[in-house]
Structures are given as C-alpha cells and as structure tokens.
C-alpha cells in the first residue's frame, strides 16, 4: 500500500507507542480505515467487527501508558481472532451459518484472554473455511477474502484461516490468531506472503473453541515476521521461545526426498532451490535424504483420518438437524467419518505412533526438515468451481503441511519469493517441543532469504 502508516511489526508498533509517535487509538483508527476501505476486503475478512470495543480498549491503554501502568510493551497493538475462538459475549460461528443462532459464548478462550491481558486489542472475528475443514479458504456463507496477490484475478487466500491472513496482509491487524489442524495457518501464510506458525500442540489452549480434530488441532498465528509470531506465541502459551544466540551454533537442515516434491510447480521449485542455495551460502548445513514419510502418512487418511472421524463425532447432531445449510464440500468431508469404527480408530493411533517415531528418527542430530509449504501458487477462485477440481487442489495443498500435525511436531512457513511475484512459502519443521530452536532457525533463515516477501 502506498503511504503506509500502519506499523510493519509488533516491535515497530511498540516502539512507536513508547516514543509517542502514535497512540493505540491512532493504530485502531488506521486499522479500521483499512477495514472499511470501499475497494478493500474488510467485509469478507471480518464476520464480526469489534469497532466500539476496540476504540474503548485503545483509549484505556493510552491512559494506562500515560500513567506508566502497562502489562507489556505491546499494549495497544491491533490483532484479529479467528471465528472459532470463544469470546465471552460474542457468538462463535466457526465460519458457518449452521451455528449463527448459537447463544453467545459465556467464556473466553485462554489464548484470546492472555492476549487481551497483555494489552493487545482485538479488532474482531475473522472469516474462515466453514468449521476449518479445508486448506483453500473458500466460504459460501460470508464470502471469500481475496489473496493480496493479483487481486484483479481473484485468487484464494488459503485456509482455513483465510480472514486472519488477509487481516495481516491488508493492515487490519498486526497478528492474526488462528488454528492449524493440517496447515490452516501455514498454507494461507505461504499463499499470501507472510509468516505462519504452528507451535507444538498445547491442549490447554483448545478449550473454549470449536474443534475440528482435537488430536491434531493447534492454536497458531500469522504475522509479518518470525519475531512477531514468536512474540504472539509467547503470550498465548505463557512459555519463553527465545534461544540464546551463542547456543544456536551450526544449523543443520534436511530436505526430505519424497512426494513432498511431487507436482511442485516449476516456479515454486525455482524459489525453493534459490532459497536452499542462499541458506548454504549463509552457513546452513543442508543435506538431502530419501524418505517414505509422506507416503506413509497416507496410512492415516483412511476414511478421512482423524479430522473426519472426530469432526463427525462432534457435528453429527448438527448434520442431522441442519445438513442442508452446510457448505456441501465441507459436509461431504465430515460425513466420511461416519464409516469409522473402533478398529479404524485404533489403526489410526497405531499408524500415527509409527509415523512420529520415523519423523523423529529422520531428524536425529539435525535441527529441522525443509520443503515447499504448498506445491503451487494460489489458484483463482473461478478455477475451483468444479467440485472434483476443488477436491484435488485441496488435498494437494494440504499434503505437505498436514504431515507436521500428524507427527505432533512444530512448523513455520516463511516467504521466499521475490517481492511483487506470486507468494511462495518455505516450511521449516521440527519435532514436538523444539519450538524455541525452530524459531531461532527460522529467524536466521528469514534474514538470509529476504523475509517480508509480501506481494504488497
């Protein structure tokens, strides 16, 4: 955007606020101005806007700053929350008209609560794929926010955290809180040119939110930098994710030679190869290793895998009562879980245990695996009107990211395209609990491959 006034990062916002170069009220008004742009995406990004509350919160934190009473340097920074997080006093729709008549939430999800206590200002609830069940971000109920790249064509934003990512790319928020069951933070980040982080799953954060698959669901985020994602995750989890520079040492990566590179477009592959060469020149140690990990992950897709079985268990009554209101593409995926029985569930858990063991063995004495987050750039919405093509692209775009949820790991996607070109994301992934090391690796990689590859 020309004449940018909105901060680029959480640290930039904190510095502006600390130096009295801006106020929380100014930041909120700038975000609202971008949300209400006549030619903008605000109406499709937010399913509910907290306009009055945001202004009241801004005025409160401005007064607290003058009095020297702040819970964090980021008090006054605008953020957004995905529509599946409960927030007391608001209805949680999870991007679905099926749930539009639900009563307002009586409790607030702990991640949202922690962010508010730190002073972050919630601008509103962001749009998403219905019930978070797709990696493409399309929503027939509330519209589909358009990717910031090539808006004239009208490309998908990726999902399921579609509104969250566009709230960041279009300067409506400095961070979008989302969920990630099979790539729902990382896929939209990759397709829209920002950073998406799926931390190690923290079960305590999954209460008071609409589940898709509790086995795989993770609370994650999207922002303009690795550092912004680190900051946000430290507040949501209450855990430090900073690794001392002197403890980082040599960074060792492995490229898994597998179906992760099948059907990868020439353009995405060129971006990936250039990034690998850049990292090697920058001191990273990179080796290739044949692996059947991604092929073996197919063992967990039987009858829809964990998501279908667990989503059906949760939404079966709604399907029976309001089946005609569901997005048919989402409904058909949930209904696959109806065929699962106890034997299937035991087989899924056994296959997952084996997959986790194999993944951890692949990374022995290494820091992370690296591969393209998504095999191709964002397609046009018009190219996905055919149900069969929609299904094919959805599975293709979920393939690489889903693996990390299945192996109970942590992963981040950073942009590696040249500014102005179609966004491409690089996944850096590690085993469970290695979040601090992963963030340190990703931050160093981001600096080398010229992060902030946003198409704006």
N, C-alpha and C positions, 0 to 999 in steps of 0.2 A: 504494500500500500504506500502511496506517496504521502509525504508529510507525516510520517509516523510519529505519534506522540506516546503511544502505549509502550510500556517497557517491554524489553525483549525477554527478560528472565525474572525469576523471583528475587535474585540478588540485586538486579538493576532496580526493581521496584522498591526493595528495602532501602537501597542507597538513596533513591530519590526521596523517599519518605523521611529518612533520617536527616537528610540535608535540607529538608523543607523545600525541595524543588517541586514537590507535588504534595497532594493530600490524598487520603483514602477516598474522600468524596470526589475529587477530580478523577481518580482511577476508575471509580464506579461509573461516573458520568461518561467517561471515554468509552468504557465497555458497553454501556447502554446505547451510546450513539452508534457504535458499530453493530449492535444487535438490531437496532431499528432502521438501519440503512434501507432505503426503498429498494435498492438493487442488491441487497445482501441476502444472507441465508438465515438470518435470525429466526424467522417464523418457522423454519424447518429444523433449526438446531435445538431450540428450547420448546419442550412440550408444556413447561410451566416456568414463567419468569418471576423471580422474587424481587421485583423492581422496588417496591416500597421498603421491604425488609433490608435490601442491600443498601439503600440510602441511609436508613436508620443506623445500620451497623457501621457504615462509613463514618457518620457523624460521631458515633460513640467512640470509635477507635482514634479518630482525630483528637477528641477531647482527652482520651487516655494518654495519647502520645504527648500532648502538651503538659500533662500532669506527671509524665515520667513513669507511667504505670502500664507497661506492655508485657504480654506473655511471651512474645517473640518479635524479632525484627520484621517479620512478615505480616504483622497485624495491619490490615487494610488492603491486602492483595486479593483481587477478584479471582475466584475459581468457579468451576461448574461441577455438578454431580450427575452421574448417570441416573436415569429414571427407575432403576431397580433398587436404589438405596432408600430405605425407610427414613423419613424425616418428619418428626412429630408435627402434626397439624396439616400435613400435605398428603394427597393420595398418591400411592405408588402404583403406577400403571404398567411399568416394565415395557413401555412402547406398544401397549396393546389396548384396544377398545374393549376387549373382554373384561378388563379389570377397571374400567373407567368409573363404575358405580361402587367400587370398594370404599369402605369408610376411610377417613384419614388415619394416618399412622399415629399410634399412641406413643411410640418410642422412636429414637433416632439411632441409626447405625453408628457403631462406635468409631469407625473411621471418619465419618462426617462430623461426629461430635468432637473428636480430637482436633480436627482441622479448625472448627469454629472456635474452640477454646484457645487455640494458638493465634486467633485473630484473623484467619482467612475469611473472606466474605463470599458467601455462596450466591452466585448470580441467578441460579435456577437449576431446573432439572432438564437434562439433555436427552434428546431423541436417541433411539436405538433400534436395532432389529427386534421385532416382537419377541419377547421373552429371552432375548440374547441368543437366539438359535440360528445364526448364520454368520459367515465371515464377510459378507458383502455390504451390509449396512442399509439395505433397501427396506422401506417401511410404507405399506399401502395405506396405513391409518393416518399418519401425521406427515407424510411426505418424506422424501429422501434428501438430506443435506448434500449439496454438490461438492465434490472434490475441489480444492482451490486451484488445482492444475487444470488448465484447459476447460474453464467453466462454460465456455461457449458450446463445447461439445456436450457437456453434461455427463461427467464421469462419476462412478460410485466413489464413496468415501472410504469404503471398507467397514467392517463391523466386527462385533456387533456395536461397539462404542462409537457409532457414527457421529452423533451430535457432539460428543465430548471432544473428538479430534478437531472438528471444524470450529468449535468454540475457541480452540487454541490457535489454529491457523488464521482465523479471521479476527483476532484480537478482541474477543469477547470474554476471555478468561486467560489467566496465566498458567493454569493447570486444569486438566480435566480428569476427575476421578472416575474410573471405570472398573469393569470386571473383565476377567480373562479366563475363559474355560478351555479355549483351544486356539487362542490368538486374538481375542477381541480387543486388546489394547495394542498389540504389536502389528497386526495387519493394517488397521486404519493408520497407524503411525507411519508405516512403510509406504502406503499408497498416497499419503498426504504430505510427506516430507518432514515429519517431526520425530521425536523420540518416544518410544512406548516401552514401558517396563512392567514385566510380570515378576514380582518378587516370589520368594518361597511362600507357599500357601500358609496362611495363618488362620486356623479355624475360628479363632476368637472374633475375627472380623466378618465372618459370614452370617452372623445372627442379624436379624432385622434387615434383611434384603431378600429379594426374590431369587430363589435358587434356579439354576439350570441343572447342574450336576455337582452336588456337594463334594464328590470325590475329586473333582478337577477344578472347581471354582476358585478363583483367586481375586483379591482386590488389588488392582493395579492403577496405573496412571499414564497420561500422555502430557508432554510439555515440549518446550523448545530446546531443551538440553538435558544431558545426562545429569548434570548437577541439580537441575530443577526436579527431576524425578527422584533423585536421592533425598533432597530436602522434604518433598511431599511424603515419601515413604517413611522417612524417619518419624514424621509426625503421626502418620496413620498407624504405624506399628509400635511406636514408642521404643524403637531399637536403633542404636547408632549404626551407620553404614559407612563410616569413614575409615579407610585403611591408611596407615602412615606411609608417606611417600618412600621412606627408606626401606619399608618392608615389602614393597612391590617387587623390586628386582626384575629379572627377566620374565617376559610374558610369553607363555607357550600355548599356541593355538593348534587345533587340528581341524582340517577340512574333511568331513565325512563323505567319502566317495560312495554315493548311494542314490536312491531315487529322489533324494532332495534336489538333485540337479536335472532330473528328467523334466522335459517340457519347459525348461527355463528359457526364456526368450533370449535372442542374441544380445539385445540391448541390456537386459538385466545381467547377463553373464559378463558383458564387457565392463559394466560398472563394478561387478564383484571382483573380476580379475585385476582391475586397476586398483581397487581398494587393498587387495592382498599384496600387490607389489609395493604399494605405498607403506603398508604396515611393516613389511620386511625391511624396506629401506630405513624405516623409523626404529628398527631394533627388535621388532617382534620375531619370535621363532615360530614358523608355520610349517606343518607337515601334513601330507595327505594320508588318509587311512581308509582302506576299503571297509565297509561295514554293512551289515544287513539290518541295522536298527530300524530304518524307516519301513523296510519291507515287513519286518516282524511286528511293527506297530499295527499292521493290518489285522493281526490276530485280535485286536481289541475293538474292531469295528463291526463285529458280528451283531446283526440285528440292531444296529445303531449304537452299539457300545454303551459306555457309561451314560452319556448325555441322554440318549433316547430312553433307556430304562428308568433313570432317575427322574427325568422330566415327566415321563408318563405317570409315574407313581405320584408325582406332585400335582399334575394338572388333569388327571383322568376325570375328576368330577366336573371341572370346567369344560372339558371337551364334550362331555355328555350333555351338559346344560346349554352351552353356547358354541358348539362346534362350528356353526355357520359363520360366526363372527371372526374366527381366527384367520390369519393370513394362511391360505391353503398350502403354501410352501413350508411354513412352519408346522402346521397341523400334521402334514404327512410325515415329517421327520419325527415328531413326538410319537405318533401312532406306531412307529416301528418298534417302540419299546414294549408295546402290548404283547409281543410274541416272546419276550424274555421270561425265563423261569429261573428257579433257584439254581439249577445246573449251569445255566448261562452265566449267572452272576458269579458263581464260584470259579468258572473258567476265566472270566474277565479278570478277577482278582489275581488268579494264579499267573495269567499271562502278563499282567502289569508288574508283578513282583519280579518276574524273569526279565522284563524289559528294563526295569530300573537297575537291576544288577548288571546287565550288559552295558547300559549307558555309563554307569559309574566306572566300569572296567575300561571303557574306551578313553575315559579322561584321567586314568591313573597317571600321576606325575605331570599332568597338563592342567592348564587353567580353564580352558573353555573350548567349545566347538563353535565353528563359524560357517554360515551358509546364507544364501539369499532368504530373506524373510518371506517373500512372495515371489512366485516364478515369473510374473509378468506385471506390467503396469496396470493401472485401474482401467477397466473397460468402460465404455459408455453404457448408461442405463438402457438405452434403446437396444443394445446388443443382447440384453438379458431378459427380454420379454418372453422368449420361448422357455418353457419350464424345463425342458431337457438341457438346454444350454446353461440355464441358471444353475441347475444341479451339478453339472460338470465343472463349471468355473468355481462354484462354492467349494466343492471338495478339493479342487486343485489349490485354491488359495488357502485353505485350512491345513493342507497336508504337512507342511514344514513346521508350522507353529504348534500344532496340536501335540506333536511328539514331546515337547517340553512339559506340557501338563501331564501327559501320560507317564513320564519318567520322574514326576514330582520334583522337577528342577526349577531354576530361576533363569530368566532370559530377558534380554533387552534388544530392541531394534533401533539402530541409528541410521540416519540418512547418509547415502554415499553417492548420490547423483550430483552432477554439476548444477549450480543454481540456474533456474529457468527451464531446465529439462524435466522430463517426467520423473517423479519421485521414485526412488528405489531404496529399500531398507536392507541393512546387514544385521543378521541375528548373531548375537554373542550369547552363548548359553553355558550354564554350569550346573553341577549337582545341587541338591537341596542344601540350604544353609550357607551357600557360598556367596551370598548377596553382596557383602562388602567388597570382597575380592573382585566380583563381577563388575561392580560399579567402578572400581579403580581401573580395571582393564578397559571398560567401555569409555571412560573419560579420556584415557590416554589415546585410544583409537580414534575417538571423535576429534580430538585436536589434530591428529595427523591427516584424517581424510576430509578435513574441512567440514565439520559438522555444521549445523544450521543450514542444511541443504534445502530449506523450504523453497517452493516454487514462487513465492511472493517477490 
